[in-house]
Amino acid sequence: MPAHLLDGLRCASCGTPGALCLDPVRALAECRECGQTALTLTDTDEGRSL
């Protein structure tokens, strides 16, 4: 089950606001409304430029 609710964000597929959940262990964001999933990427550089 997804662990964290992504408040204020809208699903790109169905457009439902506030329905996205984040599962950090599987690195997935999932829409509770339509079931669409997306792989999440983390910035290991933490925004630092070269």
URGI-V441046 format. One record per helix or strand of 2 or more residues. SS is the DSSP state (~ for helix, > for strand). FROM is the first residue (numbers start at 1). TO is the last residue. Records with the same first field share a line. If there is no record, write none. Layout:
SS=FROM-TO ; FROM-TO
This chain:
>=4-5 ; 20-23 ; 28-31 ; 37-39
